């Protein structure tokens, strides 16, 4: 038997005893319900088993050759951000009572998970300025899509105005999720000078058929949207404002969408202590106002008391969910991103009131330093005039992919070419500067740009 | 002053918001090497926030003790037998956790140049091929983040394929032995669910499918093995009936742990199947995710796969987004990569022989458990089961003891309870899935405990009704929680 038998404890004697108790001759007898002609004759065509050390060797060889911390510089963001994660996070989520547990359906032996989710819900409400948070969704994109479906249940209106400055992948996910018989997506263009959602266009498109307006702030270009006045307009027309986000840390200094009149806030929580990990697993955040809670998708944890009157936590309002309501549920979501929500809870607890503000300020400061550095580079300019957080778009006078290749020679991942998502922005790079990028890396990046643009 | 209670090692632990003190800190950030800007200089004041009200102010050890204590009130697979039916709570190998934390996997950016991601893309591509081989299908998408997400993705592909044929079907058949998510998935995918009753053998009969099957049925969603732990023995025949009328066969592969290397779902006529990596392929459940729900499909559905599709040409792996018939995307980027790589590591560890052995021992364990409990509990379907078995509380009814009481009493004995009151077709169901990673001794101890509980039910039923006793909290008032929802902490208490 291969080394895999360390995961399967049965000895031959065990098998014999067990088969004898059951009253069958051999294991195959237990599979008689499977018609003989469909049972596999040979074996699966897969590689032979590897031992633990050989497995590690194999995996080591597949790793990406350039990652933060190995001397390369990283200016990529766009919905996946390299932030500092305190050692405490990985250490605590490695406690296997957390990570080897199932969804907390049995509250008496799941109080750890349940209390942590209750704390998560609280922290996320505080961060977004909203009244209710669910226990998590798959990621920012699917969370925003679920918010759009939720708005249809609430308003029964058909049109959804979707800003073109929302992360393009989130836009695609929304379009994939909606039922065209129920909802119709209308794009709101962005203002080509400011990089914000075009407010005049939005006003023109608003009508009593519009159920929801979907914006993202900071938007895909890193630009901070002014949600307040837009929210007022949307509400006057009887619609809902859905505020998306991909960079949750921005709310360390930015006004949370809740105070700007958002009815649903949905976005990505990866920045809150979750590794970039090639795009997942991440953390879908979804919050709303109390009056809409019964339309909300996903799990909720609530406080209650036990038989002795002691405080405890349970999954609650499950009558919205698939395991109770089946075909009438608000969503089909079951397994969510529990452990990622725990990472965010631990991260936010460590950072706390002061730390979150400081890290956000550091992101802003470094991005502003980088903006200043780049504005001195010949052949390079800032594409938009509006305020930003830790991302911004630059316009360059050369094919972006070529420029990125030149930078890559110096081990600099210098930004994201926007041509793929916005054909009109074919000389543009989205640049992200988090607290992890050092001043001297920014200087080198600007120098490399200068050389590449000569 | 608040009274201090002698709680032993089950410490009382307040909410994180009730700990700490103003000015205490638990963080450390990179040093300032640029000028600290005044946000007002760059951002209009009305777009800035005030204090983060309510946020904790705690030291690092406060955080560590807090979450360590919370973890101690939990029960995981590492704590002991976790016989939660249909959840496949098998052991989560530690080497896979180490692999997921390798910097070359945990740090790469999804938009980094493909030249830097060749190893990662190779890993994903090989995982796709392995899953296709195990399920007997042609293609796989790794994008969905969980089983239900996979169901939705699969049903969207079915819908897109029908639409391309100019065929607008509105109904989906869902048997009463399917998972709850199947019903809600069909609704979310904008189909109307039509129920199908299983027969007296606990499986779907072809006759009933033929009655309900017409040109308006897009698909049947079958869980196989079903939630009674039984193999859908007529599936191939049912598939023919469905295909003849132009419909698709969707299989919920949550219970694939019974079938690896034994039968390929694709050979039974299945067109689409999702696979829960956090069940069959040993990735941890994480207290409710993250999981991963790849979807395997037959060729006919390939044009509709979500983008991007990973392709290999001239020795290079690439993402292909040029797929005009694709349903689009169901999430950002490519999937829960950190989970995918754990499953990949598991498949490499097991190999063909190990995967088959896992399924065989999972089925042996379930049958051994079923055999051991016969007589003490009512067994509604008395024939060999697959990976899980279902009992009920019928024999305990005379003592006025219910499935819930039995489940709670198990906690006092240090076991996680089975899945209860599911599937709905069995009244008072206790659904047990030991998985292959449990030894005979562990199952013996569980059987003895269950038999002792059955005896207690007759002799001292209050022990069950009052259970659990030896826990952090006793039974909780769920009615209160739902009637007056308190979904967050506030400083007003």
Interface residues (C-beta under 8 A of the other chain):
Chain A: X1 X2 X3 X4 X5 X7 X8 X9 X10 X14 X15 X17 X18 X19 X21 X22 X23 X24 X27 X29 X30 X31 X32 X33 X34 X35 X38 X39 X40 X43 X44 X45 X46 X47 X48 X49 X50 X52 X55 X56 X58 X59 X60 X61 X62 X63 X64 X65 X66 X67 X68 X69 X70 X74 X76 X78 X79 X80 X82 X84 X86 X88 X90 X91 X92 X94 X95 X96 X97 X98 X99 X100 X101 X102 X103 X104 X105 X106 X107 X108 X109 X110 X111 X112 X113 X115 X116 X118 X119 X121 X122 X123 X125 X126 X127 X129 X131 X132 X133 X135 X136 X138 X139 X140 X141 X142 X149 X167 X169 X170 X172 X173 X175 X176 X177 X179 X181 X182 X224 X226 X228 X251 X252 X253 X254 X255 X256 X259 X268 X275 X276 X277 X278 X279 X280 X281 X282 X293 X299 X300 X301 X302 X303 X304 X305 X306 X307 X308 X310 X311 X312 X313 X314 X316 X317 X318 X319 X322 X323 X324 X325 X326 X327 X328 X329 X331 X332 X333 X334 X335 X336 X337 X338 X339 X340 X342 X345 X346 X348 X349 X350 X351 X352 X353 X354 X355 X356 X357 X358 X359 X361 X362 X364 X365 X366 X368 X369 X387 X404 X408 X413 X416 X435 X436 X438 X439 X440 X442
Chain B: X13 X15 X16 X17 X20 X24 X25 X26 X27 X28 X29 X30 X32 X33 X34 X35 X36 X37 X39 X42 X43 X44 X46 X47 X48 X49 X51 X52 X53 X54 X55 X56 X57 X58 X60 X63 X64 X66 X67 X68 X69 X70 X71 X72 X73 X74 X75 X76 X77 X78 X79 X82 X84 X87 X89 X90 X91 X92 X93 X95 X97 X98 X99 X100 X101 X102 X103 X104 X105 X106 X107 X108 X109 X110 X111 X112 X113 X116 X117 X119 X120 X122 X123 X130 X133 X134 X145 X146 X147 X148 X149 X151 X152 X156 X180 X181 X183 X184 X185 X186 X187 X188 X190 X193 X230 X231 X233 X236 X260 X261 X262 X263 X264 X267 X268 X276 X278 X282 X284 X285 X286 X287 X288 X289 X290 X291 X292 X306 X327 X328 X329 X330 X331 X332 X333 X334 X335 X336 X337 X338 X339 X341 X345 X347 X348 X349 X350 X351 X352 X353 X354 X355 X356 X357 X358 X360 X361 X363 X364 X365 X367 X368 X371 X372 X383 X384 X386 X407 X408 X411 X416 X417 X419 X422 X436 X437 X438 X439 X440 X468 X471 X472 X473 X474 X475 X476 X477 X478 X480 X481 X482 X485 X486 X487 X488 X489
